Amino acid sequence: GPCNECENCKAILGEKTIDFVEIDAASNNGVEDARKLIDGARYCPVELKRKVYIIDEVHMLSTAAFNALLKTLEEPKPHCLFILCTTELHKVPATIRSRCERYDFKSIPMDEIVDCLEEVLKDQEIAYEKDALYLIAKNSGGALRDALSILEQAIACSGKRSSGENNAVRADVVKDMLGLNEDESIRS
């Protein structure tokens, strides 16, 4: 994993390098966008060992954009690495899929999500109930981004006490927010 301390990591995290490019294909899905990417890939990296292009939501590219990208994926430059990310692989043309290595990511274990949520809350000095974090993790579907979104909503729903202090992120608030029923009310 990244150390987040070396110059390369800092340049990537600070978005200060032209050798690491993340593109959202949902909003940059045309053939001209693909051609810009291909033109940039011709040049050698300036700071890093390789040029890395991450194309998020790649399934949103137009047919013409996929066709433009095909030649580059067939004969990639040795200094380039393309990472195509999608949650809808069936929408990526077979000609593209056949030229890629495929890695399926698994859901993050619930305990790891809870640990991350705890770290965020401690960093923000926000009190919490451990049960609330488990509810959030359980309802995130194993996705940390979703868990963080739910946590953000839970913090907002916690409101303020009359003394001005933030309420703790509580399990009952998370249940109400997510529309979860108590087991007893379901049984009755």
PyMOL commands that set and color helices and strands:
alter all, ss='L'
color gray80, all
select helices_A, chain A and resi 7-13+31-41+58-60+63-74+89-91+94-97+110-123+130-138+144-158+171-178+183-187
alter helices_A, ss='H'
color red, helices_A
select strands_A, chain A and resi 20-24+51-56+80-84
alter strands_A, ss='S'
color yellow, strands_A
deselect
rebuild
show_as cartoon
